[in-house]
Amino acid sequence: MILLDGKKLSQKIIDGLKEEILQSEKKMRLAVVVVGQNPVIQKFVAQKRKTAKYLGIGFKIYPFPDDISTNDFRQKMAVVTHNKKNTGVVIQLPLPKQVNVSYILNSVLPEKDVDMLSVKSMGKFASGKSSILPPVVGAVKALLEEYKMEYKKKNIVIVGAGNLVGKPLAIWLLSQKISFSVVEKDTLAPEKIIKEADILISGIGRPGYIKGDWIKKGAVVIDAGTSEEGSKISGDMDFASVSEKAGFLTPVPGGIGPLTVALLYKNLFILSQQK
């Protein structure tokens, strides 16, 4: 089994991006909106801050209390997203239960939506009019291409159809005219569908959900699921058993996560050049 090293590839992408940034005269700043004090979220934010510093990009955190109301949040987001110094805006997920998540995500201006989570950004992506890719799509695409994997004529299965992973990947595959299957929570006998996958991509956030006996021998397994168990980040795969069957496997952490950060900054750079 070969580990797909997202950390190494992300550094390669970031180093290439740094060269482009050095040749650009555009100033950039990423605004990161953080609600509450979740230690796992703080780790993700710290990684974004570290990358920004390496790239020479401005970085500003906007902290809000975890009891914030949707209306108050929306008003404060208007200030963040219309600040001309903020060339990109990220809302760190998940948000508290009392918040209307889609209402808040839609407050980010499309020209600053580096995560591509607003309805307008996703609409542009779905219609083929977007100059950038959702970070998870860019991450999966980068991995497949870096390891020279043929994927256009393979049996691809996506586990989950959420806004962060499953939906953008499905839209991308459709745009490439690539057939695929989707396993959702109401899918009957999901293990049978998963076991047919030459390439399996999961992003449901259920630690250890997929077991080794669900995996086709030699399959490419991309674990884009992240969930917290205490202060530990876990993926959707039962790593020990899946690693015995998979031909290629992304670790969690160290797989898709670092790549999404790299692609987020690539999106920031591309959008900044259009202003």
N, C-alpha and C positions, 0 to 999 in steps of 0.2 A: 504494500500500500504506500502511495506517495502522498505526503502532506502538501496541500496547496498553500504555499507561503504568502499569505496576503500582506504580511508585514514587510517582507522584502520587496514585493512588487509595489506596495504603496510608497516606499522610499524612492524607488526608481521613478515613479510618476511625479512625486513631490520635487525631486532633484531636477527633472526636466522642466517642471513648472517654475521653479526658482529661476532658471535661466531666462525664461520668457518674461517673468516679472522684472528682472533686472534690466531688460531691454525696453520695458514699458514705462511711460511717464505718468500713468494713471495711479492715483492714490486709492487704496482700498482699505475698508474696515469692515470686519464681520461683527455684527451685533448678535449676541446670544442671549435669548430670554430664558431665564431659569425661575421656576416656581418651586418654592420650598427648599429643603435641605437634604434631599435624598442622596446618600453617599455614593450610590452607583451612578446617578446622574452627574454628580460632581466629578467622578472619574472621567466620564465622557467629555465633559466640558474642559477638564484639564488637558486632555489629549488634543482637543481643538486649539486651545490656547498655545500649547507647545508647538504645534504645527504652524500656527500663525506667526509666532516669534521666529521660527526657522526661516519662514518665507519672507519675513520683513513686512508682514501685513498687520494693520491695526486690529485690535481686538477689544471689544467692550462687552461686559456682562451687565444685563439688566435684571436684577433680582426682584422677585415679587413674593409676597407671603402666600402660603399654601391654602389660605382661606379666602383668597380673592374671588370676587364674583365675576361672572362673564361680562357684564356691562362695564365694570370698572377696568377689567382686563382689556377689553376692546378699546376703551378710551386711551389707556396707557400705550397700547400697541400703535395707535395712530401717531403718537409722538415719536415712537421708536422708528417706525417704518418710513415716516416722512422726513426724518433727520437726514440731511444731505450728506453728512459724514459717513453714515451707514450705507455702504454700497451693497451689502448683503445682510439678510436677517434670517436667523434660525430660531425656531421655538423648540426648546428641548422637551422631548416627549419622554414618558407620559405626563399628562396634565391631571390635576385633581378631578375627582368625579363630579363636582358641582359645576365644572366648566364645560361649556358647549365647545368642544374641540374644533369642529369644522368651522364654526363662526370665527374663532380666533385665528385658525390657519388661513382663512380667506382674507384676513386683514393685512396680510403681507403683500406688498405690491409685486406684481409678476416680474418686474425688472430687477427685483431684489430677492426673489424667492429661490435661493440656491438649493433648497431641499426639494423644491417642486411639489409642495403638499397642498397648495391652494387649488380650488376648482379651475380657475383661469389657467394656471400653469399646466395642470394635468390635461385640460382641454386642448391647449396648444400642442402638447406632447402627443396626444391621441390623434390629432389631425395632421401630424407631421410638420408642424410649423415652429417647433421649438429648436433653438440652437444648442440646447444642453439636454443631458439625460438625467433622470432621477438618479441620485448617487448609488443606490443599490443596483440599478440596471447597469450603470457604468462599471461598477465593481465586478459584477458577474461577467460582463462582456470582456473586461480587461483580463480576468483570470482565464477564461476560455481561450482567448487569443494568445496570452503569454505562454500557456502550456500547449499551444498548437492543437487544440481539441476540435475536431469536426463536430458541430452541433446542429447543422441545418437538416440533417437527414437521420437524426437520432430520436428515440422515444423520450421525450422530456415530460417530467411530471413536476408540477408545482404544488406544494402543500401549503394551503392557506391562500386567501384572496383579500388580504388586508391592504390598506392604503400605502403602507410602508414598503412591503415586499411583493406580495402576490399580484396585486392589481397592476402596478407599473411594469412588472416583468411580463405579465400576460399581454399588455398593450404593446410592449416592445416586440414580443414574439409574433404577434399578429401583424405588426408593421413589416416584419421580415418574411411574412408568409410561411412561418414555421408552425407546424402543428404541435399541439401539446395537450396534456390533460391537467385538470385542477382537482385536488382533493380538498374538500371543505369539511366542516364539523358534522354535516348531515350525510356525507358520502357513505354509502354502504360498503362494507368490507374494504376500507382504505388500504389495508396491508397488501391486498391483491393487486391494486393499481400501482402502488408504490414499488412492488417487486418487479414490475415490468419496465421500470425506468432505466434507461441507459444513462440519463442525466437527471438527478433528483435535486431540486432546490426547495428548501423548506424555510418558512419564516413565520411560524405561528406563536413562538414564545412559550412553548411547553417543554420544560427541561426533560431530556431523555425520552421523549415520546416515541421516537422511531428507533426500533431495535434492529440488531444485526440480521435476524432471520427475515426481516422485511426487505432486505437489500439484495438486488441482483449481483451476482459475483462479478467483480471488476467494474462496477458502476462508478460514475463520477458523482460524488455527493457534496453539495454545496449547502452548508448550514448557515443560513442568514437569520436564524432565530436567536434572540438574546432575552434572557430572563434572569432575575436575580434570586439567588438563594442565600439569604443573609447578605454578606458583602461580596459574594462570588457571582461571577457571570457564567451562565450555562447556556448551551445551545439546545436545539431540538433533538439532536442525535444522542443516543446512548453510545458515547464515543468508544468505549472498550469493545463492545460487540460489533458495532458498525465498522470499525477499523479492520476487523478480521475478514470482512466481505468486500468492502469498497476497494476500487482500484486507485481512486483519488479522493481525498477528503480534506475539507477545510477545518482547522481547529477553531474552537471558541474558548477564549479570545485568540486573536492573532490571524484570523482568516478574513472574512468579509468586513469586519468592523474597521480596521485600519484603512482599508481600501475606500470605504464610503467617506471617510474623512478626507482622503486625498482627492476624491472626485468632487466633493463639496467645494474644496478650494479651487479646483479646476473650473467648476461652474461659476464661482465668484469672479475668477479672472476673465472668463469668456463674456460674462454679462457686463463687467466693467469696461471692456473694450468697445461695447456697443453704445456707450453714453457719450 
